[in-house]
Amino acid sequence: MVNPFAASFGVNPPLLVGRDALLEEFADAIDEGPGTAGRATLYTGARGSGKTVMLNAVEERARERGWLVISETASPGFVGRITGQHLPRLLRQLDPKAVVRRLRSVTAPFNAGAVGWETIEHHVARVGLRNQLELLTDLLRQGRTGVLITLDEIHRQQIVELREIAVAIQHSFREDREVAFVGAGLASSVSDLASDDVLTFLRRADRHHLGPVDRADVERGFRVPIEAAGRRIGDAALQVMVEASDGYPFLLQLIGSHAWRRNPRTAEVSLADARHGVAQARRRLGTLVHEPALADTSGVGRDFLRAMALDDGPSKMADIAARLGVSDNYASQYRLRLIAAELIQPVRHGYVDFVLPYLREYLRSHLERS
């Protein structure tokens, strides 16, 4: 039996749970036509919250409606890839007459020599992003469809290119063109960009924070793929896995994958399998999620998190400041930075707690080794 769980970042899970309302909202924006707010949408969330999977899902909704999709990541050169690869490819598909083969030379009679041809293409990479979008949407009007551009891992380092795509999309919106844009990134990155004068459309975009998934949806996320793949799971095993996942989408897939893998030929995922899956997933989470998250954090930020890890539950800000030997005001500055990075969250007045599941335990284990 094939393992039904997808324990890799950005890979579609067997069942996307807890995001149905958001997907319907985007689908409605596509159906309702130009001017609908949801045609510019941003998804934010911590690592492993399912941002890339949401992009995959909205792309699928768009394709179901006959829309074309351009899927990119905000890495250096993404505008060049859109104008030099994606848009020319789509334009060639929609307008085959744009590419003409013309006889250039004949070195001998046709049955004995070589014939030279040259290709003349009307849609060339030198055309700007805005012009290409106009050409594409003009062609798409015949079929009453549009084009969706998705952009993953939005961050300020690519602000010049983000400004370029923002200008093109804003003009498309002003001209009532069938264009939609969906981006994803950490909340801190998106908020930082929204303050830019050129990127005003980000402030007006629908913004959705992808938090933990409800318990009932997590149960479905485990049970339905297991049963669809030909096995079953008892209530006790299921509850162990649900409790351990903490509503965290990526952890759900990790636990399910490792629990399934322990005895893949048995008819039922047992309680022992569930506990094994939880233990293995927690270890993998450290490498896949905690380490990268901490790598982006300053030394003082990591010290702040280590001070929090000494508590069994939410940490009092006054205690953190005392452990660090700094003023309350200094500690509050790093509190705000870590909240923006989605590593911690305020839980009540004067208290903070971790956002990422098992980060406390991960930090404690590293404190013991040091």
Phi, psi and omega per residue, in radians:
M1 nan 2.335 -3.109
V2 -1.353 2.350 3.100
N3 -1.074 2.105 -3.058
P4 -1.460 -0.118 -3.048
F5 -1.652 2.495 -3.074
A6 -1.927 1.591 -3.063
A7 -1.629 0.899 3.084
S8 -2.372 2.508 -3.128
F9 -1.121 2.348 3.054
G10 1.403 -0.063 3.140
V11 -1.564 2.355 -3.108
N12 -1.087 2.262 3.063
P13 -1.262 2.848 3.120
P14 -1.107 -0.514 3.117
L15 -2.500 2.032 3.105
L16 -1.488 1.980 -3.060
V17 -1.983 2.660 3.028
G18 1.422 0.023 -3.088
R19 -2.153 0.235 -3.044
D20 -1.034 -0.766 -3.080
A21 -1.106 -0.689 3.131
L22 -1.149 -0.697 -3.140
L23 -1.186 -0.665 3.098
E24 -1.158 -0.627 3.119
E25 -1.109 -0.724 3.099
F26 -1.176 -0.756 3.137
A27 -1.042 -0.695 3.101
D28 -1.097 -0.677 3.131
A29 -1.104 -0.660 3.088
I30 -1.145 -0.748 -3.068
D31 -1.253 -0.541 -3.009
E32 -1.420 -0.239 3.023
G33 1.721 3.065 -3.112
P34 -0.971 2.539 3.139
G35 1.694 -0.215 3.120
T36 -1.285 2.366 -3.039
A37 -1.025 -0.679 -3.061
G38 -1.181 -0.071 3.110
R39 -1.318 -0.154 2.920
A40 -2.185 1.914 -3.019
T41 -2.317 2.488 3.087
L42 -2.211 2.321 3.048
Y43 -1.926 2.226 3.086
T44 -2.108 2.817 3.119
G45 2.905 2.886 3.115
A46 -1.208 2.938 3.077
R47 -1.032 2.322 3.121
G48 1.465 0.117 -3.128
S49 -1.462 -0.123 3.055
G50 1.745 0.465 -3.122
K51 -1.129 -0.843 -3.127
T52 -1.148 -0.658 3.095
V53 -1.091 -0.640 3.082
M54 -1.131 -0.688 3.068
L55 -1.065 -0.756 3.089
N56 -1.012 -0.713 -3.074
A57 -1.222 -0.721 3.130
V58 -1.212 -0.576 3.059
E59 -1.071 -0.719 3.125
E60 -1.119 -0.728 3.110
R61 -1.075 -0.691 3.131
A62 -1.151 -0.784 -3.136
R63 -1.093 -0.629 3.112
E64 -1.046 -0.446 -3.130
R65 -1.695 0.190 3.093
G66 1.473 0.147 -3.138
W67 -1.384 2.657 2.992
L68 -1.538 2.645 -3.059
V69 -2.252 2.326 2.975
I70 -2.013 2.029 -3.068
S71 -1.972 2.112 -3.114
E72 -2.433 2.890 3.032
T73 -2.031 2.492 -3.068
A74 -1.351 1.006 3.034
S75 -1.750 2.839 -3.068
P76 -0.904 2.315 3.101
G77 1.547 0.207 -3.052
F78 -1.182 -0.564 3.084
V79 -1.155 -0.700 3.082
G80 -1.079 -0.634 3.107
R81 -1.202 -0.639 3.122
I82 -1.168 -0.798 -3.084
T83 -1.395 -0.451 -3.078
G84 -1.714 -0.321 -3.090
Q85 -2.178 -1.074 -2.996
H86 -1.129 -0.962 -3.069
L87 -1.147 -0.781 3.075
P88 -1.040 -0.652 3.119
R89 -1.097 -0.804 -3.140
L90 -1.157 -0.665 3.118
L91 -1.138 -0.692 3.102
R92 -1.112 -0.674 -3.139
Q93 -1.142 -0.689 -3.089
L94 -1.430 -0.473 -3.053
D95 -2.311 1.314 -3.105
P96 -1.006 -0.471 -3.134
K97 -1.195 -0.172 3.140
A98 -1.236 -0.341 3.117
V99 -1.900 2.102 -3.085
V100 -2.128 2.316 3.033
R101 -1.759 2.189 -3.082
R102 -2.136 2.401 3.110
L103 -1.106 2.206 -3.096
R104 -1.826 -0.766 -3.090
S105 -2.793 2.735 3.055
V106 -2.303 2.160 -3.091
T107 -1.628 -0.220 -3.138
A108 -2.885 3.022 3.072
P109 -0.921 2.601 -3.004
F110 -0.960 -0.571 -3.071
N111 -1.484 -0.013 -3.079
A112 -2.288 -0.487 -3.015
G113 -1.909 -2.859 -3.105
A114 -1.860 2.506 3.109
V115 -1.943 2.266 3.113
G116 -1.783 2.379 3.132
W117 -2.156 2.665 2.974
E118 -2.208 2.555 -3.110
T119 -1.792 2.220 3.081
I120 -1.933 2.060 -3.127
E121 -2.023 2.270 -3.139
H122 -1.336 -0.586 -3.112
H123 -1.683 1.650 -3.067
V124 -1.894 2.843 -3.053
A125 -1.145 -0.354 -3.094
R126 -1.248 -0.309 3.119
V127 -1.147 2.446 -3.092
G128 -1.270 2.901 -3.103
L129 -1.045 -0.825 -3.110
R130 -1.100 -0.777 -3.133
N131 -1.088 -0.716 -3.134
Q132 -1.155 -0.684 3.090
L133 -1.106 -0.680 3.109
E134 -1.111 -0.785 3.110
L135 -1.047 -0.780 -3.079
L136 -1.158 -0.819 -3.110
T137 -1.212 -0.522 3.033
D138 -1.095 -0.741 3.115
L139 -1.180 -0.633 -3.088
L140 -1.266 -0.338 -3.129
R141 -1.080 -0.472 3.129
Q142 -1.111 -0.612 3.123
G143 -1.755 0.065 3.113
R144 0.989 0.757 3.041
T145 -2.188 -3.024 -3.092
G146 -2.587 -2.876 -3.130
V147 -2.259 2.333 3.080
L148 -1.872 2.271 3.031
I149 -1.941 2.154 3.062
T150 -1.989 2.517 -3.079
L151 -2.400 2.036 -3.089
D152 -1.698 2.731 3.043
E153 1.004 0.866 3.108
I154 -1.155 2.335 3.105
H155 -2.755 2.871 -2.982
R156 -1.217 -0.390 -3.096
Q157 -1.030 -0.431 -3.134
Q158 -1.877 0.605 -3.015
I159 -1.129 -0.564 3.140
V160 -1.096 -0.808 3.131
E161 -1.225 -0.617 3.100
L162 -1.110 -0.647 3.079
R163 -1.096 -0.688 -3.122
E164 -1.124 -0.770 -3.130
I165 -1.262 -0.543 3.112
A166 -1.117 -0.747 -3.137
V167 -1.094 -0.776 -3.127
A168 -1.108 -0.739 -3.112
I169 -1.217 -0.709 3.120
Q170 -1.064 -0.712 3.095
H171 -1.149 -0.647 3.100
S172 -1.104 -0.714 3.108
F173 -1.128 -0.752 -3.119
R174 -1.090 -0.536 -3.118
E175 -1.629 0.208 3.112
D176 0.976 0.681 3.091
R177 -1.468 2.701 -3.116
E178 -1.418 1.353 -3.126
V179 -2.269 2.454 3.033
A180 -2.346 2.632 3.141
F181 -2.333 2.290 3.063
V182 -2.307 2.181 3.125
G183 -2.112 2.871 3.135
A184 -2.540 2.554 3.105
G185 -3.137 3.050 3.045
L186 -1.116 2.581 -3.100
A187 -1.016 -0.684 -3.122
S188 -1.118 -0.686 3.136
S189 -1.177 -0.758 -3.113
V190 -1.188 -0.740 3.133
S191 -1.114 -0.670 3.124
D192 -1.091 -0.699 -3.124
L193 -1.277 -0.582 -3.070
A194 -1.132 -0.305 3.126
S195 -1.453 -0.122 -3.123
D196 -1.291 2.387 -3.080
D197 -1.085 -0.615 -3.107
V198 -1.345 -0.531 -3.053
L199 -1.608 0.726 -3.089
T200 -1.115 -0.474 -3.105
F201 -1.147 -0.392 3.073
L202 -1.168 -0.593 3.106
R203 -1.193 -0.539 -3.119
R204 -1.549 -0.197 -3.111
A205 -1.208 2.631 2.994
D206 -1.149 2.204 -3.122
R207 -2.054 2.231 -3.111
H208 -2.190 2.207 3.098
H209 -1.620 2.192 -3.106
L210 -1.568 1.689 3.131
G211 -1.636 -2.877 3.126
P212 -1.080 2.652 3.128
V213 -1.541 2.492 3.138
D214 -1.040 2.664 -3.083
R215 -1.004 -0.769 -3.118
A216 -1.083 -0.661 3.112
D217 -1.216 -0.633 3.086
V218 -1.103 -0.735 3.096
E219 -1.015 -0.787 3.094
R220 -1.103 -0.668 -3.118
G221 -1.087 -0.482 3.057
F222 -1.549 -0.918 -2.964
R223 -1.172 -0.812 -3.029
V224 -1.078 -0.851 3.119
P225 -1.108 -0.648 3.132
I226 -1.097 -0.820 -3.116
E227 -1.240 -0.625 3.113
A228 -1.142 -0.475 3.136
A229 -1.533 0.036 3.011
G230 1.755 0.161 3.086
R231 -2.085 -3.141 3.086
R232 -2.357 2.952 3.128
I233 -2.512 2.362 3.130
G234 -1.369 2.876 -3.098
D235 -1.093 -0.692 -3.098
A236 -1.122 -0.804 3.127
A237 -1.129 -0.706 -3.131
L238 -1.079 -0.762 -3.102
Q239 -1.162 -0.615 3.064
V240 -1.047 -0.771 -3.119
M241 -1.225 -0.687 -3.137
V242 -1.131 -0.821 -3.132
E243 -1.050 -0.737 -3.064
A244 -1.243 -0.486 -3.086
S245 -1.257 -0.464 3.111
D246 1.004 0.459 3.126
G247 1.284 0.222 -3.045
Y248 -1.621 1.978 -2.980
P249 -0.973 -0.779 -3.104
F250 -1.177 -0.642 3.117
L251 -1.173 -0.589 3.057
L252 -0.988 -0.821 -3.135
Q253 -1.172 -0.677 3.120
L254 -1.094 -0.846 -3.138
I255 -1.085 -0.843 -3.130
G256 -1.034 -0.731 -3.117
S257 -1.114 -0.811 -3.098
H258 -1.267 -0.606 3.096
A259 -1.141 -0.742 3.120
W260 -1.110 -0.704 -3.001
R261 -1.202 -0.409 -3.033
R262 -1.110 -0.808 3.111
N263 -2.406 1.235 -2.985
P264 -1.163 -0.289 -3.081
R265 -1.667 -0.081 3.112
T266 -1.430 2.744 -3.074
A267 -1.293 -0.385 -3.047
E268 -2.306 2.448 2.980
V269 -1.377 1.952 -2.989
S270 -1.469 3.042 3.070
L271 -1.101 -0.691 3.098
A272 -1.120 -0.692 3.086
D273 -1.071 -0.743 -3.124
A274 -1.089 -0.798 -3.137
R275 -1.139 -0.672 3.072
H276 -1.100 -0.761 3.134
G277 -1.059 -0.697 3.128
V278 -1.135 -0.810 -3.111
A279 -1.102 -0.771 -3.138
Q280 -1.167 -0.703 -3.127
A281 -1.133 -0.693 3.134
R282 -1.101 -0.656 3.103
R283 -1.177 -0.756 -3.135
R284 -1.180 -0.546 -3.125
L285 -1.070 -0.615 3.126
G286 -1.052 -0.780 -3.125
T287 -1.279 -0.725 -2.998
L288 -1.461 -0.503 -3.029
V289 -2.127 -0.913 -3.034
H290 -1.155 -0.818 -3.123
E291 -1.052 -0.849 3.099
P292 -1.085 -0.645 3.137
A293 -1.127 -0.730 -3.124
L294 -1.289 -0.468 3.133
A295 -1.117 -0.480 3.139
D296 -1.557 0.079 -3.064
T297 -1.841 2.468 3.138
S298 -1.191 2.917 3.125
G299 -1.042 -0.743 3.115
V300 -1.163 -0.651 3.097
G301 -1.084 -0.721 3.109
R302 -1.162 -0.662 3.081
D303 -1.092 -0.691 3.093
F304 -1.037 -0.814 -3.124
L305 -1.143 -0.682 3.101
R306 -1.118 -0.656 3.093
A307 -1.122 -0.645 3.078
M308 -1.159 -0.621 -3.055
A309 -1.136 -0.257 3.112
L310 -1.257 -0.318 3.138
D311 -1.624 2.599 3.122
D312 -1.436 -0.244 3.124
G313 -2.512 -2.684 3.118
P314 -0.910 2.481 -3.078
S315 -1.773 2.448 3.084
K316 -1.456 2.297 -3.085
M317 -1.029 -0.651 3.132
A318 -1.086 -0.654 3.122
D319 -1.192 -0.693 3.132
I320 -1.096 -0.807 3.135
A321 -1.042 -0.728 -3.140
A322 -1.133 -0.729 3.135
R323 -1.141 -0.604 3.134
L324 -1.444 -0.281 -3.099
G325 1.238 0.634 -3.123
V326 -2.209 2.961 3.118
S327 -1.294 2.815 3.106
D328 -1.069 -0.663 -3.132
N329 -1.133 -0.730 3.125
Y330 -1.120 -0.767 3.124
A331 -1.119 -0.618 -3.123
S332 -1.150 -0.582 3.105
Q333 -1.087 -0.748 3.130
Y334 -1.305 -0.491 3.023
R335 -1.005 -0.837 -3.127
L336 -1.101 -0.691 -3.141
R337 -1.149 -0.703 -3.120
L338 -1.291 -0.531 3.029
I339 -1.153 -0.773 3.132
A340 -1.096 -0.592 3.118
A341 -1.393 -0.001 3.128
E342 1.050 0.661 3.031
L343 -1.743 -0.563 3.086
I344 -2.306 2.931 3.123
Q345 -2.559 2.545 3.045
P346 -1.263 2.393 -3.129
V347 -1.982 -0.507 2.984
R348 -2.841 3.038 -3.032
H349 -0.998 2.111 3.074
G350 1.469 0.072 -3.099
Y351 -2.252 2.552 3.066
V352 -2.312 2.778 3.101
D353 -2.503 2.909 -3.127
F354 -1.293 2.561 3.041
V355 -1.574 -0.867 -3.104
L356 -1.253 2.272 3.127
P357 -1.104 2.429 3.072
Y358 1.171 0.228 3.068
L359 -1.175 -0.618 3.091
R360 -1.027 -0.846 -3.121
E361 -1.128 -0.655 3.120
Y362 -1.103 -0.799 3.133
L363 -1.126 -0.694 3.125
R364 -1.095 -0.728 -3.116
S365 -1.127 -0.607 3.121
H366 -1.338 -0.512 3.055
L367 -1.165 -0.649 -3.138
E368 -1.170 -0.573 -3.117
R369 -1.341 -0.509 -3.064
S370 -1.439 nan nan
